[in-house]
Amino acid sequence: MRVAMIGTGYVGLVSGACFADFGHEVTCVDKDVSKIERLNAGEIPIFEPGLDDLVASNVRGGRLSFALDGAEAIRAADAVFIAVGTPSRRGDGHADLSFVYAAAEEIAGLIEGFTVVVTKSTVPVGTGDEIERIIRERRPDADFAVVSNPEFLREGAAIEDFKRPDRVVVGTEDERAQGVMRELYRPLNLNETPILFTGRRTSELTKYAANAFLAMKITFINEMADLCEAVGADVQQVARGIGLDKRIGGKFLHAGPGYGGSCFPKDTLALVRTATDAGTPVRLIETTVSINDDRKKAMADRVAKALDGDLKGKTVALLGLTFKPNTDDMRDAPSLDVAPALMAAGATVQAFDPEGMHEASKLLDGVVFKDGPYDAVTGADVVVILTEWDQFRALDLDRVKLLLKQPVMVDLRNVYRPDDMRARGFRYSSIGRA
């Protein structure tokens, strides 16, 4: 099938490359000149494991191409996917849909023959109705259907999630559109992937509900971690004890400094605003948002406590800046709260991240960026593990101890074992463990 993918961010580029790998003919379109130039030169503008090889192989196979002008691709397409950004709108927290509606306007003037317009971007309930209105108003003669097909991709594992998903959700009651969507995802039949067809508004809400529930699960275990510290329990054992219950499951029960990234912060906030506007407030999610914001801000206090409450004149080594490992995404990362708070308290911050320092340098003024973990640790009063990259899980701890001014570690991801760290002579603190 012929696919036009509007947007080459995490969702658009991964989805486009995977559809091409399924055998479809895909053109990814973006208004960002530098992005398209880099992609046409074989450079991937984001870090996602395996994406460079996937893109290269499908470009070589003639199934994947990139363009600034999407007119030709949209006219020829069986399906046009809208995969543009929907950031939180300043001031009120609603999703900013300006890019989505601009894409709809462009698509309206170009589609020929029956075309399925698919919203892949995360959008509030009713957005599909507005996209349909925009296209219908501009092109009363057009033969099209607007479909919701939310993404459930985890950064760092996005290709696996696309090719072996738990489910595919498709919001449409149009039989012709259902046929097109079944054909697009037909390769997943080999994995017996469930494809759930729903109403469009139900599909739109499903995405927000899923992310809000996972964000709430993270926030729950973080609150349990604080309780564990107060009563002398171990949050990791608590998480295992409840996670073995099949009704609960063990995923997203890892205590830490709070969630971040491109999805959970903006999607929980957008759901809160949507529910408030509908007159049905979602109190659990409102509280989740508030707790998570407060938690990220409080992490600097944990570092100060490890240094007897005084950060003035101290040097802090931050290991990890991105919101999670295996991505270069800095959006709403805990480091954006932790590093400024440490510096405001008088500390010097020197940091290293395997993939995120280019983006971090645009967002964290005053941080000294280092070339590696041991370079970051050298001369520091305390080392803080903020993102659980694999290379931070196997540090030469004897070397770390020698490079530090004093053997102090604050492990905000519970990478190491408290008894082992104490045996090595570290003053060690972590999350939710004695």
C-alpha positions in Angstrom: 0.0 0.0 0.0 1.0 3.6 -0.4 1.5 5.6 2.8 2.3 9.3 3.4 3.6 10.0 6.9 3.3 13.6 8.0 5.9 14.3 10.6 9.3 12.6 11.2 9.6 12.7 15.0 9.8 9.6 17.2 6.3 8.4 16.1 6.4 9.4 12.5 9.9 8.1 11.6 9.6 4.8 13.5 6.1 4.2 12.2 7.1 5.1 8.6 10.2 2.9 8.7 8.2 -0.1 10.2 5.4 0.2 7.6 8.1 0.2 4.9 9.6 -2.9 6.5 6.2 -4.5 6.2 6.4 -4.0 2.5 4.4 -0.8 2.0 5.6 2.2 0.0 6.1 5.0 2.5 7.0 8.7 2.1 7.8 10.6 5.3 7.1 14.3 5.0 8.4 17.1 7.2 8.6 20.9 7.0 11.9 21.0 8.8 14.5 21.4 6.0 17.5 20.2 8.2 15.6 17.0 9.2 14.8 16.0 5.6 18.4 16.9 4.5 19.8 14.7 7.2 17.5 11.8 6.5 18.2 12.0 2.8 21.9 12.0 3.7 21.4 8.8 5.7 21.6 10.5 9.1 18.9 9.8 11.8 17.9 13.0 13.7 16.9 11.0 16.8 18.4 8.2 18.8 16.4 5.0 18.8 18.2 1.7 18.9 18.1 -0.1 15.5 16.3 2.7 13.7 19.4 3.7 11.6 19.7 0.2 10.1 15.9 -0.1 9.6 15.8 3.2 7.7 18.8 2.4 5.6 17.6 -1.0 4.5 14.2 0.3 3.5 15.6 3.3 1.7 17.9 0.9 -0.2 14.9 -1.3 -1.0 13.0 1.7 -2.5 10.2 1.4 0.0 11.0 4.5 2.1 11.7 8.1 1.1 11.7 11.5 2.6 10.3 14.8 1.2 9.7 18.5 2.2 6.8 18.7 -0.2 4.3 16.0 0.4 1.9 16.8 -2.4 2.8 13.9 -4.7 2.9 11.4 -1.9 -0.5 12.5 -0.4 -2.2 12.4 -3.8 -1.0 8.9 -4.4 -1.6 7.6 -0.9 -4.1 5.0 0.3 -3.5 6.3 3.8 -2.1 9.6 5.1 -0.9 9.5 8.7 -0.8 12.6 10.8 2.2 12.2 13.2 3.0 15.7 14.2 3.7 17.1 17.7 0.9 17.9 20.2 2.8 19.7 23.0 1.1 21.1 26.1 -0.3 24.5 25.3 1.2 27.2 27.5 -1.1 28.6 30.2 -3.8 25.9 30.3 -2.3 22.5 29.7 -4.5 21.6 26.8 -2.8 19.8 23.9 -1.7 22.3 21.2 -3.4 21.0 18.0 -2.2 23.7 15.6 0.2 21.3 13.8 -2.5 18.7 13.5 -5.0 21.1 12.0 -2.4 22.6 9.6 -1.7 19.1 8.4 -5.4 18.5 7.9 -5.7 21.7 5.8 -2.8 20.6 3.6 -4.2 17.0 3.2 -7.6 18.4 2.3 -6.3 20.1 -0.8 -4.4 17.1 -2.1 -6.2 13.8 -1.6 -7.4 12.0 -4.7 -9.7 9.0 -4.7 -10.7 7.2 -1.5 -8.1 8.1 1.2 -7.9 7.2 4.8 -6.6 10.1 7.0 -5.2 8.5 10.1 -4.4 10.4 13.3 -1.3 8.9 14.8 -0.5 11.9 17.0 -1.9 11.8 20.5 -5.0 14.0 20.5 -7.9 14.8 22.8 -11.3 13.3 22.3 -13.1 14.9 19.4 -10.1 15.9 17.4 -11.0 13.4 14.6 -14.3 15.2 14.3 -12.6 18.5 13.8 -10.2 17.0 11.2 -13.1 15.6 9.3 -14.9 19.0 9.4 -11.8 20.8 8.1 -11.4 18.5 5.2 -15.1 18.3 4.4 -15.4 22.1 4.5 -12.4 22.6 2.2 -13.2 19.7 -0.1 -16.9 18.8 -0.1 -16.3 16.4 -3.0 -13.5 14.4 -1.3 -13.9 10.7 -0.7 -12.2 10.0 2.6 -12.5 8.7 6.1 -10.8 10.0 9.3 -9.4 7.2 11.5 -7.8 7.3 15.0 -4.9 4.9 15.4 -3.0 5.9 18.5 0.6 4.8 19.0 1.8 2.8 22.1 5.5 3.0 21.5 8.1 3.1 24.2 11.2 5.2 23.4 14.2 2.9 23.4 12.0 -0.1 22.3 9.8 1.5 19.7 10.6 -0.8 16.8 9.9 -3.9 18.9 6.7 -2.3 20.1 5.5 -1.5 16.6 6.3 -4.9 15.2 5.2 -7.0 18.1 2.6 -4.8 19.9 0.2 -5.9 22.6 -2.6 -4.6 20.5 -3.5 -2.2 17.7 -6.3 0.2 18.3 -8.2 1.6 15.3 -11.1 4.1 15.8 -13.4 4.0 12.8 -16.8 2.6 11.9 -16.2 3.0 8.1 -16.0 -0.4 6.5 -13.7 0.7 3.7 -11.3 2.4 6.2 -11.3 -0.8 8.3 -10.2 -2.7 5.2 -7.4 -0.3 4.5 -6.2 -0.5 8.2 -6.4 -4.3 8.2 -4.2 -4.4 5.1 -1.7 -2.0 6.5 -1.3 -4.1 9.7 -1.7 -7.5 7.9 1.9 -8.6 8.6 1.0 -8.6 12.3 -1.4 -11.5 11.7 1.7 -13.8 12.0 2.0 -12.7 15.6 -1.8 -13.0 16.1 -1.8 -9.4 17.3 -5.3 -8.3 18.5 -6.6 -5.4 16.3 -9.3 -3.6 18.3 -11.8 -1.6 16.2 -13.7 1.0 18.2 -15.5 4.3 17.7 -13.1 7.1 16.9 -13.7 9.0 20.1 -13.2 5.8 22.1 -9.9 5.2 20.4 -8.7 8.7 21.1 -9.6 8.4 24.8 -8.0 4.9 25.0 -4.5 6.4 24.4 -4.9 9.0 27.2 -6.4 6.5 29.6 -3.5 4.0 29.0 -0.8 6.6 29.6 -2.6 8.1 32.6 -2.9 4.6 34.2 0.8 3.9 33.7 1.8 7.3 35.1 -0.4 6.6 38.1 1.2 3.2 38.6 4.7 4.9 38.6 3.5 7.5 41.1 1.9 4.9 43.3 5.2 2.9 43.7 7.1 6.2 44.3 4.8 7.0 47.2 5.2 3.4 48.5 9.0 4.0 48.3 8.7 7.0 50.6 6.6 4.9 53.0 9.2 2.1 52.9 11.9 4.5 53.9 9.9 5.7 56.8 9.0 2.2 58.2 12.2 0.3 57.2 10.8 -1.7 54.4 12.3 -2.4 50.9 10.3 -1.0 48.0 11.9 -3.4 45.5 10.6 -6.4 47.4 7.2 -4.7 47.9 7.0 -4.1 44.1 7.9 -7.8 43.4 5.4 -8.9 46.0 2.5 -7.0 44.4 3.8 -7.4 40.8 3.5 -11.2 40.9 -0.2 -10.7 41.2 -1.4 -11.1 37.6 -4.1 -8.5 38.2 -1.4 -5.9 38.9 1.7 -7.0 36.9 5.3 -6.0 37.5 5.8 -3.4 34.8 6.1 0.3 35.8 6.6 -0.6 39.4 10.2 0.8 39.6 10.6 3.5 42.2 12.6 6.5 41.1 12.8 10.3 40.7 9.4 10.6 38.9 8.3 10.1 35.3 9.2 12.3 32.4 9.4 12.1 28.6 7.3 13.1 25.7 4.1 11.3 26.6 3.2 11.0 30.3 3.6 14.6 31.4 1.6 16.2 28.6 -0.9 13.4 28.2 -1.9 13.3 31.9 -2.2 17.1 31.8 -4.3 17.0 28.7 -6.6 14.4 30.1 -7.1 16.5 33.2 -8.1 19.5 31.1 -10.4 17.4 28.9 -12.1 15.9 31.9 -12.5 19.2 33.6 -14.0 20.8 30.5 -16.4 17.8 30.3 -17.5 18.3 33.9 -16.1 15.0 35.1 -12.8 15.7 36.9 -10.3 12.9 37.1 -9.1 13.4 40.7 -6.7 10.5 40.7 -4.8 11.8 37.6 -4.9 15.4 39.0 -3.1 14.1 42.1 -0.7 12.0 40.0 0.4 15.1 38.1 0.9 17.1 41.3 2.8 14.4 43.1 5.1 13.7 40.2 5.9 17.4 39.8 6.7 17.7 43.5 8.8 14.6 43.4 11.1 15.7 40.7 11.7 19.0 42.5 12.4 17.2 45.8 15.3 15.0 44.4 17.9 17.8 45.0 17.0 17.6 48.7 18.0 14.0 48.7 21.4 14.9 47.3 21.8 17.7 49.9 20.9 15.3 52.7 23.6 12.9 51.6 26.1 15.8 52.1 24.7 16.7 55.5 22.3 19.3 54.1 24.8 21.7 52.6 25.4 21.9 48.9 27.2 25.3 48.8 30.6 25.0 47.2 30.1 21.2 46.6 30.5 19.5 43.2 27.8 17.0 42.1 28.4 14.4 39.4 25.1 13.6 37.5 25.2 10.3 35.6 22.3 10.4 33.1 20.3 13.3 31.9 17.6 11.8 29.5 14.3 10.8 31.0 15.1 7.2 30.4 17.9 5.1 28.9 18.2 4.3 25.2 16.9 7.7 24.0 18.2 11.2 23.6 14.9 12.7 24.6 15.1 15.4 27.3 11.5 16.3 27.4 10.3 16.7 31.0 13.3 14.7 32.2 13.9 14.8 36.0 17.3 16.3 35.3 15.6 19.5 34.2 14.4 20.0 37.7 17.3 18.4 39.6 20.3 20.1 38.0 18.9 23.7 38.4 17.9 23.0 42.0 21.4 21.8 42.8 23.0 24.8 41.2 20.5 27.1 43.0 21.7 25.6 46.3 25.2 26.6 45.5 26.6 23.3 43.9 28.6 22.9 40.8 27.1 20.2 38.5 29.2 18.2 36.1 27.3 15.6 34.1 27.5 12.9 31.5 24.9 11.1 29.4 25.7 8.6 26.6 23.2 10.2 24.1 21.5 13.2 25.6 24.2 15.8 26.1 23.6 17.6 22.8 19.9 18.2 23.7 20.7 18.8 27.4 23.2 21.5 26.5 20.4 23.6 25.0 18.3 23.3 28.2 20.7 23.2 31.2 22.7 26.4 31.4 25.6 26.2 33.9 26.1 22.4 33.8 29.6 21.3 33.0 29.3 18.4 30.5 31.9 15.7 30.6 33.2 13.1 28.2 32.4 10.0 30.2 31.2 8.7 33.6 34.6 8.7 35.3 35.4 12.2 33.9 32.1 13.4 35.5 32.9 11.7 38.8 36.5 13.1 39.1 36.7 15.6 41.9 33.0 15.5 42.8 31.7 15.3 46.4 28.8 13.0 45.4 27.8 11.0 42.4 24.1 10.8 41.5 22.7 8.1 39.2 19.7 9.8 37.5 19.2 7.6 34.5 19.8 3.9 34.5 21.9 3.5 31.4 23.5 0.1 31.1 27.0 1.5 31.4 26.1 3.0 34.8 25.0 -0.4 36.0 28.6 -1.8 35.8 30.8 1.0 37.0 34.2 0.2 38.4 33.2 1.2 41.9 36.8 1.1 43.3 37.8 3.6 40.6 34.7 5.7 41.3 35.7 5.8 45.0 39.2 6.9 44.2 38.0 9.7 41.9 35.5 11.2 44.3 36.5 13.6 47.0 34.5 11.5 49.4 32.7 8.1 48.7 29.1 9.3 48.5 26.5 8.0 46.0 22.9 8.9 45.7 21.3 6.2 43.5 17.9 7.5 42.3 17.3 4.4 40.2 18.3 1.6 42.7 20.9 0.2 40.4 23.2 -1.0 43.2 22.7 -3.1 46.4 22.9 -1.2 49.7 24.8 -3.9 51.5 27.4 -4.2 48.7 27.9 -0.4 48.6 28.4 -0.2 52.3 30.9 -3.1 52.2 32.8 -1.1 49.6 33.0 1.9 52.0 30.4 4.1 50.3 27.9 6.3 52.0 25.0 5.2 49.9 21.4 6.3 49.6 18.7 5.0 47.3 14.9 5.1 46.8 12.7 3.2 49.2 15.4 1.0 50.7 17.0 1.0 54.1 
